Amino acid sequence: MKYHNNGIPRRAYIDQLTPEELELYQMVGKIESLGAHPLLTDVVVLLAQARDKLADWVELEPAK
């Protein structure tokens, strides 16, 4: 995980998300607006995991 000088991860800054990361972030909000249900909670958890995996990939060091 990449961090800024202040110790906060890059992925915590909405203005530094890739378009794909931003879409996943926004999708979580859309799903949460549907209401409360265990299945919707599962969807939110899976989307958050997908967002974290994508951020891990974005933050990979370039191959040399």
Backbone as CSV, one residue per row, in Angstrom:
resi,resn,N_x,N_y,N_z,CA_x,CA_y,CA_z,C_x,C_y,C_z
1,MET,0.855,-1.165,0.000,0.000,0.000,0.000,0.901,1.228,0.000
2,LYS,0.594,2.179,-0.847,1.377,3.418,-0.915,0.772,4.449,0.031
3,TYR,1.673,5.144,0.730,1.259,6.155,1.696,1.815,7.517,1.312
4,HIS,1.084,8.561,1.691,1.585,9.929,1.552,2.505,10.223,2.726
5,ASN,3.167,11.344,2.685,4.075,11.737,3.768,3.375,11.794,5.117
6,ASN,2.066,12.036,5.118,1.313,12.139,6.375,0.856,10.772,6.894
7,GLY,1.229,9.697,6.203,0.882,8.356,6.648,-0.477,7.858,6.193
8,ILE,-1.204,8.655,5.415,-2.519,8.254,4.918,-2.355,7.579,3.559
9,PRO,-3.015,6.428,3.358,-2.865,5.715,2.079,-3.388,6.523,0.888
10,ARG,-2.742,6.345,-0.261,-3.166,6.999,-1.500,-4.644,6.724,-1.786
11,ARG,-5.057,5.490,-1.566,-6.432,5.080,-1.895,-7.486,5.742,-1.015
12,ALA,-7.071,6.453,0.015,-8.012,7.170,0.878,-8.364,8.547,0.313
13,TYR,-7.627,8.991,-0.696,-7.866,10.289,-1.317,-8.701,10.094,-2.577
14,ILE,-9.929,10.567,-2.542,-10.836,10.351,-3.680,-10.296,10.984,-4.956
15,ASP,-9.566,12.085,-4.824,-9.038,12.755,-6.009,-7.847,12.018,-6.621
16,GLN,-7.352,10.983,-5.963,-6.233,10.229,-6.499,-6.629,8.823,-6.954
17,LEU,-7.923,8.524,-6.921,-8.403,7.232,-7.397,-8.377,7.207,-8.917
18,THR,-8.124,6.028,-9.473,-8.257,5.866,-10.918,-9.752,5.899,-11.250
19,PRO,-10.113,6.109,-12.502,-11.536,6.084,-12.858,-12.221,4.773,-12.453
20,GLU,-11.498,3.670,-12.564,-12.068,2.371,-12.220,-12.275,2.238,-10.707
21,GLU,-11.307,2.725,-9.932,-11.458,2.708,-8.472,-12.635,3.588,-8.058
22,LEU,-12.760,4.732,-8.709,-13.850,5.652,-8.398,-15.206,5.021,-8.705
23,GLU,-15.302,4.286,-9.788,-16.563,3.611,-10.119,-16.961,2.620,-9.032
24,LEU,-16.005,1.851,-8.558,-16.304,0.897,-7.484,-16.720,1.633,-6.215
25,TYR,-16.034,2.719,-5.895,-16.371,3.533,-4.727,-17.815,4.043,-4.831
26,GLN,-18.168,4.567,-5.991,-19.521,5.099,-6.205,-20.570,3.991,-6.191
27,MET,-20.223,2.830,-6.697,-21.155,1.708,-6.726,-21.535,1.285,-5.312
28,VAL,-20.586,1.314,-4.391,-20.893,0.982,-2.995,-21.981,1.912,-2.472
29,GLY,-21.855,3.196,-2.739,-22.879,4.156,-2.303,-24.235,3.873,-2.926
30,LYS,-24.250,3.502,-4.193,-25.518,3.194,-4.860,-26.180,1.965,-4.249
31,ILE,-25.379,0.943,-3.965,-25.933,-0.276,-3.360,-26.448,0.028,-1.956
32,GLU,-25.695,0.799,-1.190,-26.122,1.140,0.165,-27.429,1.930,0.166
33,SER,-27.672,2.702,-0.882,-28.907,3.493,-0.952,-30.141,2.630,-1.219
34,LEU,-29.950,1.379,-1.600,-31.081,0.482,-1.865,-31.784,0.043,-0.583
35,GLY,-31.097,0.146,0.535,-31.711,-0.251,1.797,-30.844,-1.240,2.541
36,ALA,-31.437,-1.816,3.575,-30.703,-2.754,4.423,-31.192,-4.176,4.181
37,HIS,-30.262,-5.056,3.874,-30.569,-6.469,3.691,-29.242,-7.220,3.720
38,PRO,-29.216,-8.400,4.317,-27.959,-9.156,4.368,-27.317,-9.391,2.997
39,LEU,-28.111,-9.597,1.972,-27.551,-9.794,0.636,-26.888,-8.521,0.114
40,LEU,-27.502,-7.373,0.402,-26.899,-6.101,-0.008,-25.603,-5.852,0.758
41,THR,-25.584,-6.239,2.016,-24.348,-6.120,2.796,-23.254,-6.962,2.168
42,ASP,-23.593,-8.162,1.742,-22.617,-9.023,1.061,-22.076,-8.345,-0.198
43,VAL,-22.948,-7.717,-0.958,-22.530,-7.031,-2.184,-21.556,-5.901,-1.848
44,VAL,-21.864,-5.116,-0.833,-21.000,-4.007,-0.430,-19.633,-4.524,0.014
45,VAL,-19.623,-5.594,0.781,-18.356,-6.167,1.239,-17.528,-6.645,0.046
46,LEU,-18.161,-7.321,-0.892,-17.447,-7.816,-2.070,-16.921,-6.675,-2.937
47,LEU,-17.715,-5.620,-3.101,-17.254,-4.456,-3.867,-16.074,-3.782,-3.175
48,ALA,-16.122,-3.684,-1.858,-15.011,-3.093,-1.112,-13.753,-3.941,-1.266
49,GLN,-13.908,-5.255,-1.257,-12.758,-6.136,-1.470,-12.206,-5.966,-2.880
50,ALA,-13.090,-5.844,-3.847,-12.657,-5.636,-5.229,-11.927,-4.304,-5.362
51,ARG,-12.419,-3.278,-4.717,-11.776,-1.966,-4.757,-10.373,-2.046,-4.145
52,ASP,-10.238,-2.759,-3.030,-8.929,-2.915,-2.395,-7.962,-3.691,-3.288
53,LYS,-8.448,-4.740,-3.932,-7.596,-5.529,-4.836,-7.148,-4.683,-6.029
54,LEU,-8.065,-3.889,-6.561,-7.722,-3.021,-7.678,-6.685,-1.991,-7.237
55,ALA,-6.869,-1.421,-6.056,-5.894,-0.450,-5.537,-4.534,-1.111,-5.342
56,ASP,-4.524,-2.352,-4.859,-3.260,-3.082,-4.729,-2.568,-3.184,-6.084
57,TRP,-3.329,-3.486,-7.111,-2.767,-3.618,-8.454,-2.258,-2.269,-8.963
58,VAL,-3.057,-1.218,-8.762,-2.658,0.132,-9.200,-1.336,0.536,-8.547
59,GLU,-1.153,0.135,-7.298,0.016,0.562,-6.532,1.229,-0.357,-6.694
60,LEU,1.137,-1.369,-7.538,2.283,-2.244,-7.779,3.461,-1.437,-8.331
61,GLU,4.640,-1.822,-7.915,5.845,-1.196,-8.479,5.983,-1.679,-9.922
62,PRO,6.359,-0.793,-10.807,6.554,-1.218,-12.199,7.661,-2.267,-12.301
63,ALA,7.453,-3.235,-13.180,8.453,-4.276,-13.385,9.690,-3.661,-14.040
64,LYS,10.854,-4.092,-13.592,12.097,-3.550,-14.164,12.795,-4.573,-15.004
